[in-house]
């Protein structure tokens, strides 16, 4: 790479890093969403461009989808990382979460 090309690349990267991020993001939530919805299971489907997460309220013999979230792979990866960080904080404070062996081989159940 020639010096001019290197300088252009560095200038571009510096400009990209200096883009201002909002200092404060105001989160809005309506009264219905504020109540939340309970889920004790999740069904996940995906295409090349999107993930669909159906959060399920399962009380046999019935299972009801309480919420559906559709997102892109990059956003889901950020959410996955945030969930991991928060689970670690939870377990550091309250102890390890024990999971039933019924979910040990979850990949066998995935479609």
Secondary structure, 3 states (H helix, E strand, C coil): CCHHHHHHHHHHHHHHHCCCCCCCCCCCCCHHHHCCCCCCEEEEEECCCCEEEEEEEEECCEEEEEEEEEECHHHHHHHHHHHHHHHHHHHHHHCCCCCCHHHCCHHHHCC
